[in-house]
């Protein structure tokens, strides 16, 4: 049976009480690191910027080969061991207010790091660099940066301005010119919003490259790579069965193989490089995606789209390894290669169900048609992967029957919940098909674009219910870490991606919790959003520790267990979207919380249509905090509700009656409420003035078992 991973069917917009939350006590936030990278085996001084960064004395990395030593406030000496692999890594601030959200730091090999030096805003004072340099620069407001480098006639030079790729908000633009001032090439959006130029030097001499932000905004870091190293554009096919050896064909530059793929007029030809790959067998059905570089360049803006992608990134083994690794899907069955010509609906490519097809739009307005016979009545799933695999296309899909009637047309979908954004341009949906009939399916780019960059994978199958789960910090819309105040609680949003009609309960558990930090198994029942609450003892030790969350559910008597994929918001601006995966979820423990909330009992059984009569206990942990605490629902499923109420000033408990609507599906539901209170607080504990600050705090959860009426 074949299987590929996918998102839930609908775009989900979070709504209702508790959908927009901000941390009111200090919440450390990491906004910028500069420079954005370094070469393995070297050290570099980095500057960090953020919010609530008091007493930041350490940086934490997701690789032991990266270490940092404080030089002075907001500056660290960052050392990269010589054996650290090329790629991107998460770095976090560690300070008085916990562990921050991560920022990306790039590690390269065979590239010399160069710091930008001003002034370099015109050709006359252009900064001289060598080929195979990585320049760490900062965009100039109302200005530009100019660099010059030598090249020999016939050299193929690649110029890659990395900003979005490394979580900088710069929208870069590149202009390449000769020493005589003739413009040879320019680029805007190529890898997402980052520009890229591929050119062959027409003569011996110097060449100039201009870098600026599209809107001439200043202060944004970038990493400019000028190189003649091998560079991959894509790999074909893009889906591989785990455990089986296959030959892949990479298209790119500077492979030195002498084999070239056909090119469009005006385009430089791409070289071919063939290599074997055996995808690890343990990726079959594991619900995992292993990346070497964080997937931030596959869209106009980085999204959480790859949280439903199973497979791995491959670095093409050309020489020491080519730049730009490529994602490969872990397919659940044999993969069919698209075969041209198939752009006429009267002459489609025949395929057999279930099908996984690795295809590409070879030229502009390419229309790929496939035909298949249906042997069993019922519902069938159609899905196209393109944005999730850096395929560049914005595909849509149309299914027609043997009488040329449209059966279904599918387009964009994906979740958007609080800080989490995984809306994407890949189609997914279902259609009811009849046995003993032939159907055709069209896959085409929405804008009629084509060429070697525009790849996709098409999956057609009977439903295979499954799920994938992502977790993201609760602060919305900006980036944040997850910090527990001693004696208090915090939560992460859990986003459920239900595949092919999966609607069984999913239980979230935590592993790796240190002494003093607690969580209870949390059940999310037929919902796309849940909350996972963690809490710390009043005497818990100060710590910053990675934890792992796992999701389990049952389908047809079989238990499915999936890693919960940690995700973070990139920018504070709501219009920029941008949530991306992390390698680890880090939880910090710091000063004492002003209060805590606990629902008792922790478990209760109630009949659908009745009330769960509970008690809410408040512990006032700061003697000076005596004000009322307002209680509201926190991300409740639609069939549970209560009216907001107060635990009055000076009181420590109140009754909590949760209405369970008639018709609620029997099963377990884990719920928490949210307290909001005005608390006297000042960062300076010795300050005479402590203005009231709104502090939100989730309660410890209750699991309600609903029985049928």
PAMIVO-147099 format. One line per 3 residues: their letters; for each residue x, y, z of C-alpha. Coordinates in steps of 0.2 Angstrom, whole numbers, plus 5000, padded with zeros to 4 digits. Example, Ala and Ser with C-alpha at 12.3 -4.5 7.8 and 13.67 -1.06 7.14 Angstrom:
BEGIN
AS) 5062/4978/5039; 5068/4995/5036 .
This chain:
BEGIN
XXX) 5000/5000/5000; 5007/5017/4995; 5007/5032/5006 .
XXX) 5013/5050/5006; 5012/5063/5020; 4999/5077/5019 .
XXX) 4991/5092/5028; 4973/5092/5034; 4960/5097/5022 .
XXX) 4955/5114/5027; 4963/5130/5031; 4960/5133/5049 .
XXX) 4959/5150/5057; 4961/5151/5076; 4946/5160/5084 .
XXX) 4938/5162/5101; 4945/5166/5118; 4963/5163/5120 .
XXX) 4967/5164/5102; 4978/5179/5104; 4990/5179/5118 .
XXX) 5005/5189/5123; 5018/5186/5137; 5016/5201/5149 .
XXX) 5030/5197/5160; 5047/5199/5152; 5049/5186/5137 .
XXX) 5066/5185/5130; 5066/5187/5111; 5080/5185/5099 .
XXX) 5078/5197/5084; 5095/5197/5075; 5112/5190/5074 .
XXX) 5126/5197/5064; 5136/5190/5055; 5124/5176/5049 .
XXX) 5137/5163/5047; 5155/5157/5048; 5167/5144/5041 .
XXX) 5170/5127/5050; 5186/5128/5060; 5185/5147/5063 .
XXX) 5179/5159/5075; 5170/5175/5073; 5163/5189/5084 .
XXX) 5144/5191/5083; 5132/5204/5089; 5115/5199/5095 .
XXX) 5099/5210/5097; 5082/5207/5104; 5070/5211/5118 .
XXX) 5071/5207/5137; 5089/5202/5135; 5095/5207/5152 .
XXX) 5110/5196/5158; 5112/5186/5142; 5128/5177/5146 .
XXX) 5127/5162/5135; 5121/5156/5118; 5114/5139/5115 .
XXX) 5116/5129/5099; 5108/5113/5093; 5125/5106/5088 .
XXX) 5139/5103/5101; 5153/5109/5089; 5147/5127/5090 .
XXX) 5151/5137/5106; 5151/5155/5112; 5160/5165/5124 .
XXX) 5154/5182/5131; 5165/5196/5125; 5154/5211/5131 .
XXX) 5136/5214/5133; 5127/5208/5116; 5143/5202/5109 .
XXX) 5150/5184/5109; 5165/5176/5101; 5157/5161/5092 .
XXX) 5169/5146/5088; 5164/5133/5075; 5173/5116/5076 .
XXX) 5182/5109/5061; 5171/5094/5060; 5154/5103/5060 .
XXX) 5145/5099/5044; 5140/5112/5031; 5122/5118/5035 .
XXX) 5111/5129/5046; 5110/5128/5065; 5098/5135/5078 .
XXX) 5106/5147/5091; 5097/5154/5106; 5100/5168/5119 .
XXX) 5101/5162/5137; 5097/5176/5149; 5088/5181/5165 .
XXX) 5071/5178/5157; 5074/5161/5150; 5079/5154/5133 .
XXX) 5074/5164/5118; 5067/5158/5101; 5081/5152/5089 .
XXX) 5089/5162/5075; 5099/5153/5061; 5117/5153/5059 .
XXX) 5125/5146/5043; 5141/5135/5043; 5151/5133/5027 .
XXX) 5166/5124/5021; 5178/5130/5007; 5172/5148/5008 .
XXX) 5182/5162/5016; 5172/5173/5027; 5174/5192/5024 .
XXX) 5167/5206/5033; 5159/5220/5023; 5168/5237/5025 .
XXX) 5161/5254/5022; 5161/5265/5012; 5157/5253/4997 .
XXX) 5142/5262/4989; 5149/5265/4972; 5160/5257/4959 .
XXX) 5174/5268/4964; 5175/5262/4982; 5169/5245/4979 .
XXX) 5176/5232/4991; 5187/5219/4983; 5184/5201/4987 .
XXX) 5189/5184/4979; 5179/5170/4972; 5174/5158/4985 .
XXX) 5170/5171/4998; 5156/5173/5010; 5153/5192/5013 .
XXX) 5144/5196/5029; 5135/5213/5026; 5121/5224/5031 .
XXX) 5109/5233/5020; 5111/5252/5018; 5096/5263/5020 .
XXX) 5093/5272/5004; 5110/5265/4998; 5118/5250/4991 .
XXX) 5134/5239/4994; 5146/5236/4979; 5159/5222/4978 .
XXX) 5172/5218/4965; 5180/5201/4961; 5191/5195/4947 .
XXX) 5186/5181/4935; 5194/5172/4920; 5185/5170/4904 .
XXX) 5174/5155/4904; 5173/5154/4923; 5155/5150/4929 .
XXX) 5152/5161/4944; 5137/5159/4956; 5132/5174/4966 .
XXX) 5119/5170/4980; 5113/5183/4992; 5106/5174/5007 .
XXX) 5094/5184/5018; 5077/5176/5020; 5086/5159/5020 .
XXX) 5094/5165/5036; 5079/5173/5043; 5084/5191/5039 .
XXX) 5069/5202/5033; 5079/5210/5019; 5071/5208/5002 .
XXX) 5088/5207/4992; 5092/5213/4974; 5108/5209/4964 .
XXX) 5115/5218/4949; 5130/5211/4940; 5140/5222/4929 .
XXX) 5157/5222/4919; 5172/5234/4923; 5165/5245/4909 .
XXX) 5149/5247/4918; 5139/5235/4906; 5125/5227/4916 .
XXX) 5126/5208/4913; 5113/5201/4924; 5101/5206/4938 .
XXX) 5090/5196/4950; 5076/5198/4963; 5066/5183/4970 .
XXX) 5075/5167/4965; 5076/5156/4981; 5060/5164/4989 .
XXX) 5064/5182/4991; 5083/5179/4989; 5091/5184/4973 .
XXX) 5103/5172/4963; 5114/5175/4948; 5122/5162/4937 .
XXX) 5134/5168/4924; 5149/5164/4913; 5163/5177/4913 .
XXX) 5164/5183/4895; 5182/5190/4897; 5196/5190/4909 .
XXX) 5194/5205/4921; 5185/5212/4936; 5166/5211/4939 .
XXX) 5155/5221/4950; 5140/5216/4960; 5128/5228/4968 .
XXX) 5118/5222/4983; 5103/5232/4990; 5086/5229/4998 .
XXX) 5072/5231/4986; 5064/5245/4996; 5081/5252/5001 .
XXX) 5078/5248/5020; 5094/5248/5030; 5100/5238/5045 .
XXX) 5096/5220/5038; 5110/5207/5038; 5114/5197/5023 .
XXX) 5127/5184/5017; 5133/5186/5000; 5142/5171/4992 .
XXX) 5152/5172/4977; 5158/5155/4972; 5163/5143/4958 .
XXX) 5159/5128/4969; 5146/5115/4962; 5128/5121/4965 .
XXX) 5112/5110/4964; 5097/5117/4956; 5086/5101/4958 .
XXX) 5086/5082/4958; 5075/5070/4949; 5065/5060/4954 .
XXX) 5060/5069/4970; 5051/5054/4978; 5061/5038/4983 .
XXX) 5055/5022/4992; 5065/5020/5009; 5077/5005/5009 .
XXX) 5078/5004/4990; 5094/5009/4980; 5090/5021/4965 .
XXX) 5100/5033/4954; 5096/5051/4955; 5100/5064/4942 .
XXX) 5105/5081/4949; 5105/5097/4938; 5116/5111/4942 .
XXX) 5132/5121/4939; 5150/5117/4940; 5149/5098/4941 .
XXX) 5162/5097/4928; 5154/5081/4920; 5153/5088/4903 .
XXX) 5135/5082/4902; 5122/5095/4900; 5103/5095/4900 .
XXX) 5093/5105/4886; 5091/5123/4890; 5078/5136/4885 .
XXX) 5084/5150/4874; 5094/5163/4884; 5096/5152/4899 .
XXX) 5113/5144/4904; 5113/5125/4902; 5113/5115/4918 .
XXX) 5125/5101/4920; 5120/5083/4924; 5127/5073/4939 .
XXX) 5121/5055/4942; 5123/5047/4959; 5116/5033/4969 .
XXX) 5105/5035/4984; 5097/5023/4997; 5085/5032/5008 .
XXX) 5086/5025/5026; 5074/5011/5028; 5069/5018/5045 .
XXX) 5061/5033/5037; 5047/5022/5030; 5031/5027/5038 .
XXX) 5040/5036/5052; 5033/5053/5050; 5050/5061/5050 .
XXX) 5059/5074/5040; 5078/5076/5042; 5085/5092/5036 .
XXX) 5103/5099/5033; 5098/5117/5030; 5082/5124/5038 .
XXX) 5069/5124/5024; 5067/5143/5023; 5069/5146/5004 .
XXX) 5055/5136/4996; 5042/5149/4996; 5039/5168/4994 .
XXX) 5040/5167/5013; 5046/5153/5024; 5031/5143/5031 .
XXX) 5028/5128/5042; 5024/5118/5027; 5037/5105/5029 .
XXX) 5029/5099/5045; 5020/5087/5035; 5034/5082/5024 .
XXX) 5042/5064/5026; 5059/5061/5020; 5076/5070/5020 .
XXX) 5087/5083/5012; 5101/5076/5001; 5117/5085/4997 .
XXX) 5123/5080/4980; 5141/5071/4982; 5150/5081/4969 .
XXX) 5167/5083/4975; 5166/5088/4993; 5148/5091/4991 .
XXX) 5138/5103/4981; 5129/5119/4988; 5110/5119/4990 .
XXX) 5104/5102/4997; 5087/5096/4990; 5072/5088/4999 .
XXX) 5067/5070/4994; 5050/5063/4999; 5050/5046/5007 .
XXX) 5037/5037/4996; 5027/5022/5002; 5027/5013/4986 .
XXX) 5035/5012/4968; 5038/5029/4960; 5033/5032/4942 .
XXX) 5042/5045/4932; 5033/5057/4921; 5035/5054/4903 .
XXX) 5033/5067/4889; 5024/5070/4878; 5008/5070/4890 .
XXX) 5002/5088/4887; 4987/5083/4877; 4972/5077/4887 .
XXX) 4968/5065/4872; 4985/5057/4874; 4988/5056/4893 .
XXX) 5002/5046/4902; 4994/5030/4909; 4997/5026/4927 .
XXX) 4990/5013/4939; 4983/5016/4956; 4989/5019/4969 .
XXX) 5001/5031/4961; 5016/5041/4965; 5022/5051/4951 .
XXX) 5038/5062/4950; 5035/5075/4937; 5041/5092/4931 .
XXX) 5034/5106/4920; 5047/5106/4907; 5043/5122/4898 .
XXX) 5031/5136/4899; 5012/5132/4898; 5017/5113/4900 .
XXX) 5001/5103/4905; 5004/5086/4912; 4989/5074/4909 .
XXX) 4988/5056/4917; 4975/5043/4915; 4970/5029/4926 .
XXX) 4957/5015/4928; 4946/5014/4944; 4943/4996/4950 .
XXX) 4933/5000/4966; 4920/5013/4970; 4924/5025/4983 .
XXX) 4934/5040/4989; 4951/5044/4982; 4964/5056/4988 .
XXX) 4973/5068/4976; 4989/5078/4982; 5003/5087/4974 .
XXX) 5019/5092/4982; 5029/5106/4975; 5031/5121/4987 .
XXX) 5035/5108/5001; 5050/5101/4990; 5056/5118/4984 .
XXX) 5048/5114/4967; 5045/5132/4964; 5028/5129/4955 .
XXX) 5011/5135/4961; 5001/5119/4954; 4983/5116/4953 .
XXX) 4975/5099/4949; 4959/5095/4939; 4951/5078/4938 .
XXX) 4939/5074/4923; 4929/5058/4919; 4928/5048/4903 .
XXX) 4914/5060/4897; 4925/5075/4900; 4915/5081/4915 .
XXX) 4925/5090/4929; 4925/5079/4944; 4935/5091/4956 .
XXX) 4947/5105/4955; 4960/5107/4969; 4971/5121/4974 .
XXX) 4980/5129/4990; 4976/5123/5008; 4985/5123/5025 .
XXX) 4983/5128/5043; 4985/5145/5050; 4983/5145/5069 .
XXX) 4990/5159/5080; 5009/5160/5077; 5009/5144/5066 .
XXX) 5007/5147/5048; 5008/5133/5035; 4996/5139/5022 .
XXX) 5004/5133/5005; 5002/5132/4987; 5001/5113/4985 .
XXX) 4984/5105/4981; 4975/5092/4991; 4958/5085/4992 .
XXX) 4947/5070/4988; 4934/5064/4975; 4922/5050/4974 .
XXX) 4925/5039/4959; 4916/5025/4951; 4923/5008/4947 .
XXX) 4925/5002/4929; 4928/5020/4923; 4943/5029/4916 .
XXX) 4948/5046/4924; 4961/5059/4919; 4970/5071/4930 .
XXX) 4978/5087/4924; 4993/5095/4934; 4998/5112/4929 .
XXX) 5007/5128/4936; 4994/5141/4940; 5004/5154/4930 .
XXX) 5010/5143/4916; 5028/5143/4921; 5040/5130/4916 .
XXX) 5058/5124/4916; 5070/5113/4926; 5066/5122/4942 .
XXX) 5047/5118/4942; 5045/5100/4949; 5031/5091/4958 .
XXX) 5026/5075/4965; 5008/5068/4962; 5000/5056/4974 .
XXX) 4983/5047/4970; 4977/5034/4983; 4963/5027/4993 .
XXX) 4962/5036/5010; 4976/5031/5022; 4971/5039/5039 .
XXX) 4986/5046/5048; 4992/5062/5056; 5006/5074/5059 .
XXX) 5008/5086/5073; 5018/5102/5075; 5021/5113/5091 .
XXX) 5024/5131/5092; 5026/5144/5106; 5010/5152/5112 .
XXX) 5015/5170/5110; 5007/5178/5095; 5012/5185/5083 .
XXX) 5030/5187/5087; 5044/5175/5090; 5046/5168/5108 .
XXX) 5054/5155/5118; 5045/5144/5131; 5049/5149/5149 .
XXX) 5041/5143/5165; 5041/5154/5180; 5043/5143/5196 .
XXX) 5027/5137/5203; 5018/5143/5187; 5013/5135/5170 .
XXX) 5016/5138/5151; 5009/5130/5136; 5013/5127/5118 .
XXX) 5001/5127/5104; 4999/5109/5096; 4993/5109/5078 .
XXX) 4986/5093/5071; 4987/5089/5053; 4974/5075/5050 .
XXX) 4977/5065/5034; 4963/5057/5024; 4949/5058/5037 .
XXX) 4959/5053/5052; 4948/5058/5067; 4953/5047/5082 .
XXX) 4959/5055/5098; 4978/5060/5098; 4988/5059/5115 .
XXX) 5003/5071/5117; 5016/5066/5129; 5033/5073/5134 .
XXX) 5050/5065/5136; 5066/5071/5143; 5058/5082/5157 .
XXX) 5070/5086/5170; 5066/5085/5189; 5054/5099/5194 .
XXX) 5046/5101/5177; 5029/5092/5174; 5017/5088/5160 .
XXX) 5002/5076/5159; 4997/5066/5144; 4986/5078/5134 .
XXX) 4971/5071/5123; 4966/5081/5107; 4950/5074/5102 .
XXX) 4945/5077/5083; 4952/5094/5083; 4965/5103/5073 .
XXX) 4972/5113/5088; 4977/5107/5106; 4986/5115/5120 .
XXX) 5001/5106/5129; 5003/5113/5146; 5020/5112/5156 .
XXX) 5022/5117/5174; 5037/5119/5186; 5038/5116/5205 .
XXX) 5040/5131/5216; 5058/5125/5220; 5063/5119/5202 .
XXX) 5081/5122/5197; 5085/5136/5185; 5088/5127/5168 .
XXX) 5086/5127/5149; 5083/5110/5143; 5077/5102/5126 .
XXX) 5062/5091/5127; 5053/5080/5115; 5035/5078/5112 .
XXX) 5027/5063/5104; 5009/5061/5097; 5000/5044/5097 .
XXX) 4984/5039/5090; 4975/5023/5085; 4968/5018/5067 .
XXX) 4960/5002/5063; 4968/4994/5079; 4985/5000/5075 .
XXX) 4994/5013/5086; 5003/5027/5076; 5017/5036/5085 .
XXX) 5024/5052/5078; 5037/5065/5083; 5029/5082/5087 .
XXX) 5039/5094/5076; 5044/5109/5085; 5041/5126/5075 .
XXX) 5045/5144/5079; 5039/5161/5072; 5052/5170/5063 .
XXX) 5047/5188/5063; 5035/5200/5073; 5026/5207/5058 .
XXX) 5010/5199/5055; 5010/5202/5036; 5026/5192/5035 .
XXX) 5019/5176/5041; 5034/5164/5042; 5035/5150/5054 .
XXX) 5049/5137/5052; 5054/5121/5059; 5067/5119/5073 .
XXX) 5077/5104/5078; 5073/5105/5096; 5060/5112/5108 .
XXX) 5069/5121/5123; 5061/5125/5139; 5068/5137/5152 .
XXX) 5064/5139/5171; 5066/5156/5179; 5060/5167/5194 .
XXX) 5044/5163/5204; 5027/5165/5195; 5015/5178/5204 .
XXX) 5001/5165/5204; 4996/5148/5198; 4980/5139/5194 .
XXX) 4974/5121/5196; 4958/5112/5192; 4952/5099/5204 .
XXX) 4949/5085/5202; 4962/5082/5188; 4951/5070/5180 .
XXX) 4932/5069/5178; 4918/5059/5169; 4903/5068/5163 .
XXX) 4888/5064/5152; 4886/5073/5136; 4873/5087/5138 .
XXX) 4878/5090/5156; 4890/5101/5166; 4907/5096/5173 .
XXX) 4907/5103/5191; 4925/5107/5195; 4934/5118/5207 .
XXX) 4948/5131/5202; 4961/5134/5215; 4973/5149/5214 .
XXX) 4989/5150/5223; 4995/5168/5226; 5014/5165/5226 .
XXX) 5019/5184/5227; 5013/5191/5244; 5010/5208/5236 .
XXX) 4998/5200/5223; 4980/5201/5230; 4970/5207/5215 .
XXX) 4956/5197/5206; 4960/5184/5193; 4949/5184/5177 .
XXX) 4946/5167/5171; 4942/5163/5152; 4942/5147/5141 .
XXX) 4959/5143/5133; 4957/5136/5116; 4942/5126/5121 .
XXX) 4934/5114/5107; 4918/5121/5101; 4907/5109/5111 .
XXX) 4914/5114/5128; 4911/5131/5136; 4908/5142/5151 .
XXX) 4906/5160/5155; 4920/5170/5160; 4921/5174/5179 .
XXX) 4933/5181/5192; 4942/5174/5207; 4939/5189/5218 .
XXX) 4953/5199/5226; 4960/5190/5241; 4951/5173/5236 .
XXX) 4960/5157/5232; 4947/5147/5224; 4930/5147/5214 .
XXX) 4918/5135/5206; 4921/5130/5188; 4906/5123/5178 .
XXX) 4910/5118/5160; 4895/5115/5149; 4897/5099/5138 .
XXX) 4885/5100/5124; 4873/5086/5119; 4880/5076/5105 .
XXX) 4898/5078/5110; 4908/5063/5105; 4912/5051/5119 .
XXX) 4930/5051/5124; 4944/5060/5133; 4947/5079/5131 .
XXX) 4961/5088/5140; 4956/5106/5144; 4964/5121/5152 .
XXX) 4958/5138/5157; 4967/5155/5156; 4969/5167/5171 .
XXX) 4972/5185/5168; 4977/5197/5182; 4985/5214/5186 .
XXX) 5001/5211/5195; 5013/5224/5202; 5030/5221/5193 .
XXX) 5046/5229/5189; 5061/5221/5181; 5071/5230/5195 .
XXX) 5066/5221/5211; 5073/5236/5221; 5062/5249/5212 .
XXX) 5050/5258/5223; 5037/5259/5209; 5029/5243/5203 .
XXX) 5016/5247/5190; 5002/5234/5187; 5006/5222/5173 .
XXX) 4993/5211/5165; 5000/5193/5168; 4991/5178/5159 .
XXX) 4994/5161/5166; 4986/5144/5160; 4980/5132/5173 .
XXX) 4986/5114/5175; 4975/5104/5164; 4960/5093/5167 .
XXX) 4955/5078/5157; 4936/5076/5155; 4930/5059/5150 .
XXX) 4913/5062/5140; 4901/5047/5140; 4886/5045/5129 .
X) 4869/5053/5135 .
